[in-house]
Amino acid sequence: MTASMQAARTFAGRAVGAVQGRSARVQGTRLGGTPSLRRAVTRGLRATPSLSAATQRFLDDAGFAIPVIKGPMYPGSNPELVAAVSAAGGLGVVQPISLTHLYGHDFREGLQLIKRLTDKPFGVNFTILENAKYKRQMDEWMHIAADEGVKFFLASLGKPDSIVAFAREKCIKVYHDAHTPRVAQKVAAAGVDGLICLNDSMGGQTGNRSAATFAKELQDLGIDLPLIQAGAIADGADLRTALDLGYAGASVGTRFLATHEAQVTESYKAAIVAASSTDIVWTNKLAGTNSSVIKTDQIASGGFRVNAVVAWLLRNPYTKTLTRTLMLKKAMETYKKAALDE
């Protein structure tokens, strides 16, 4: 058994809805949650006497059984992984750019493949960028997702007003990323149904405060929405801690990349399993905002922060959108090479 397989089984055995059992790689074969996984999840949740009203609201919003979202990662949105998480009782979420650009699926056909693999619900993530061409593409993707029966959208960055307006007409729930109390208040006022609360322990684009601090700040503001902890969730014990802090559930990313169904290289999975907290660094060279990544020679080259010129371009209201878009495009190519090339 490889290190990544062992990590996946440990994750499932500790009661977070990770995938285990047979692989989902055979296209067209519908997946079912394995009995052993169901028992493991049940044991994990028994540590909490009953589900909170917020957790039940979260589960009802998306129609799933276990309060765990597979975060919309790039890489990490291949249909087999999304379907496996949903089949196991959690909520798989598709990142459209990852599905189409990285894994080569037509968007509609990719969603249809997930539906062939599982009859359980799944969600779609929309990253909001102020780019006219991308906005047209996102609008097309939203209509396709609605046509295919998706009932859960997860929005990232930007103002979610247009997504919320579209979703309301289609009876689709919208959750939105927030990394500060100020952002949380703004997106809550826009009418979203829940918040994905990014803390300083998550991988990829990260928050800047601990899960406990963020929960307390949002509770003090009286935001009456399900709060989902994103970051610092590696097993069932971490999920129980999140629920005890008042979160309605958890968004889990990195841990799912070390599973059988994740279509990344074995060396990529092995690096995740082998990494410790001392190997993690923050950099703003990938997307213009802080990202939490494993320190490599490539990441460390030239330092972890953008130079003074790029920093100015990111601050300038006339250049920040284009600068971030170009940085994201370059970062996606870097991620693609790292994830798929041995």
Summary of the structure (lengths in Angstrom):
residues: 342
radius of gyration: 18.8
end to end distance: 19.4
largest distance: 55.7
contacts: 1178
relative contact order: 0.14
helix: 48%
strand: 14%
